[in-house]
Amino acid sequence: MVEIEYVYASLLLHHAGREITEDTLKKVLEAAGVKVDEVRLKAMIAALKEINIDEVISAAATVAPVAAPSAAPTAAAPSAEAKEEKKKEEKEEKKEEASEEEIAEGLAALFG
């Protein structure tokens, strides 16, 4: 399993526009005071070769937090509009859940 420090260091290098290599990743980790494990370092580099970091970041950024439920109508029985709106919200929640699952699978691949 790759430690989170390796992921952060990789993201820092990516954000700075630097190539993520064993040497550059090792330098960032050492500068942060992390004792570098060569096996984890190699595992991280190997994992990153199969991942498009920009796609992972944009996918994670598009996951919107679940919206708070809207206030209930004051009438005793919900109106047809309220029922239709509730159905739309449920569909959106299902779509968001699917997106979160896809992102989780992608991140799971990143961490081995």
Backbone torsions as a table, in degrees:
resi	resn	phi	psi	omega
1	MET	NA	138.6	-179.9
2	VAL	-88.1	133.5	178.2
3	GLU	-71.4	152.6	-177.6
4	ILE	-63.1	-28.2	178.6
5	GLU	-61.1	-34.5	179.7
6	TYR	-68.3	-37.9	178.3
7	VAL	-67.0	-46.9	179.3
8	TYR	-60.6	-43.3	179.9
9	ALA	-63.1	-39.4	178.4
10	SER	-64.9	-42.6	178.3
11	LEU	-65.2	-37.1	177.7
12	LEU	-62.8	-46.3	178.1
13	LEU	-62.2	-43.1	179.8
14	HIS	-61.5	-46.4	-179.6
15	HIS	-61.7	-35.5	-179.9
16	ALA	-79.0	-4.7	179.4
17	GLY	78.9	17.1	-179.8
18	ARG	-93.2	150.5	176.5
19	GLU	-70.9	138.6	179.9
20	ILE	-94.1	103.0	178.5
21	THR	-123.1	170.9	177.5
22	GLU	-57.9	-42.3	-177.1
23	ASP	-66.1	-48.2	-177.7
24	THR	-67.9	-39.6	179.1
25	LEU	-65.1	-40.7	179.2
26	LYS	-62.9	-41.9	-179.9
27	LYS	-63.0	-41.9	-179.9
28	VAL	-65.5	-44.8	-179.8
29	LEU	-62.6	-44.2	179.5
30	GLU	-64.8	-37.9	178.7
31	ALA	-64.3	-28.2	178.9
32	ALA	-87.2	-0.6	177.9
33	GLY	84.5	18.2	179.6
34	VAL	-91.1	131.4	175.0
35	LYS	-75.0	118.1	-173.2
36	VAL	-81.7	128.7	174.7
37	ASP	-99.2	116.2	-175.1
38	GLU	-60.0	-36.2	179.8
39	VAL	-66.0	-45.4	178.5
40	ARG	-66.0	-36.7	178.6
41	LEU	-61.3	-48.2	179.6
42	LYS	-65.3	-38.2	178.6
43	ALA	-63.3	-40.4	-180.0
44	MET	-65.4	-45.6	179.8
45	ILE	-61.8	-43.5	179.7
46	ALA	-63.2	-41.5	180.0
47	ALA	-66.0	-37.9	-177.3
48	LEU	-72.4	-21.8	178.4
49	LYS	-65.7	-24.1	-177.5
50	GLU	-98.4	3.3	-173.6
51	ILE	-122.9	137.9	172.2
52	ASN	-95.2	104.4	-174.2
53	ILE	-60.9	-38.7	179.5
54	ASP	-60.6	-40.7	179.3
55	GLU	-65.8	-41.5	180.0
56	VAL	-64.2	-42.9	179.8
57	ILE	-65.2	-45.3	-178.8
58	SER	-67.2	-35.7	177.4
59	ALA	-65.7	-40.6	179.3
60	ALA	-68.1	-33.5	-178.6
61	ALA	-73.5	-24.2	-177.5
62	THR	-83.5	-10.4	177.7
63	VAL	-74.7	110.3	-178.4
64	ALA	-88.8	145.9	176.0
65	PRO	-63.8	151.0	179.8
66	VAL	-64.8	130.3	-178.1
67	ALA	-70.1	144.8	177.2
68	ALA	-69.4	144.5	179.5
69	PRO	-61.8	143.8	179.9
70	SER	-76.4	160.7	-178.8
71	ALA	-63.8	141.3	-179.9
72	ALA	-72.1	146.1	176.9
73	PRO	-62.1	153.2	-177.5
74	THR	-75.6	-19.4	179.2
75	ALA	-68.0	154.6	-178.1
76	ALA	-65.2	-43.7	179.8
77	ALA	-102.0	137.1	179.4
78	PRO	-66.5	142.7	-179.4
79	SER	-76.4	168.3	178.8
80	ALA	-62.8	-36.0	178.5
81	GLU	-64.1	-41.4	180.0
82	ALA	-64.2	-40.9	178.3
83	LYS	-63.8	-42.9	-179.8
84	GLU	-65.8	-40.2	178.9
85	GLU	-63.8	-39.0	179.0
86	LYS	-63.6	-40.6	178.3
87	LYS	-62.9	-41.4	178.5
88	LYS	-62.1	-43.4	179.7
89	GLU	-62.5	-41.0	179.1
90	GLU	-63.8	-40.4	177.7
91	LYS	-63.9	-42.1	179.5
92	GLU	-64.2	-40.0	179.3
93	GLU	-63.6	-40.7	178.3
94	LYS	-63.2	-41.3	178.2
95	LYS	-63.3	-43.1	179.6
96	GLU	-63.8	-40.2	178.9
97	GLU	-62.5	-41.5	178.9
98	ALA	-63.5	-42.2	179.5
99	SER	-64.1	-40.8	179.3
100	GLU	-63.7	-38.3	178.8
101	GLU	-65.5	-41.2	178.5
102	GLU	-62.6	-42.1	179.6
103	ILE	-65.9	-42.8	179.2
104	ALA	-61.0	-39.6	178.1
105	GLU	-64.5	-41.4	178.9
106	GLY	-64.6	-41.6	178.7
107	LEU	-69.7	-34.3	177.3
108	ALA	-62.3	-38.7	178.0
109	ALA	-65.2	-34.7	179.7
110	LEU	-65.0	-39.4	-176.2
111	PHE	-92.2	0.8	176.1
112	GLY	83.1	NA	NA
